[in-house]
Amino acid sequence: GQNIDQPTEMTATEGAIVQINCTYQTSGFNGLFWYQQHAGEAPTFLSYNVLDGLEEKGRFSSFLSRSKGYSYLLLKELQMKDSASYLCAVKGDYKLSFGAGTTVTVRA
Amino acid sequence: DTEVTQTPKHLVMGMTNKKSLKCEQHMGHRAMYWYKQKAKKPPELMFVYSYEKLSINESVPSRFSPECPNSSLLNLHLHALQPEDSALYLCASSQGEGGEQYFGPGTRLTVT
């Protein structure tokens, strides 16, 4: 089976840094994805990790440790537009399974 | 063109109606997906097509019937739906089955 855990909600101030953790237990592992989803809109792809380590892409970075079944998404220099749900998704043996999502609220 | 399009954006249908959702991509992707997403829940996989052939059916009720007429198009035919089928239906595509998926804007379906 698939078990993907991430916090339900996080709040941070504009300009700050927020780290969203994701732990997973899945049958098979073929990569971990992070998606951003604004309310009422489709998920948009943010990052992909398949090997251990940190992937940096502008203000967003994602880290993976396969031995620990752990990933995090780091959002730096937070902007109001970053208020959204962030979905951790793991590609297992045959399909992509999503965590429940972390709602990030950025306050001025 | 890095866009997945879906029509219609909104659909209201009765339990005896037959309707279809449409999805299109022109990125040359060979895998296409249907997901169902309820409010405040993550997307749930329904079907996967790979090279125009159905490769995964996540035990979806037969009142949902997918169709892939060609490599750019994916349809979802709906018949005799229940009110609990009301949700956001998302289409996605990827280069192959393992790659990052690009999602369309979704069709918000209400069954009355």
Interface residues (C-beta under 8 A of the other chain):
Chain A: N30 G31 F33 Y35 E41 A42 P43 T44 F45 Y48 L87 A89 K91 Y94 K95 L96 S97 F98 G99 A100 G101
Chain B: K41 P42 P43 E44 L45 V48 I56 E58 L90 E97 G98 E100 Q101 Y102 F103 G104 P105 G106
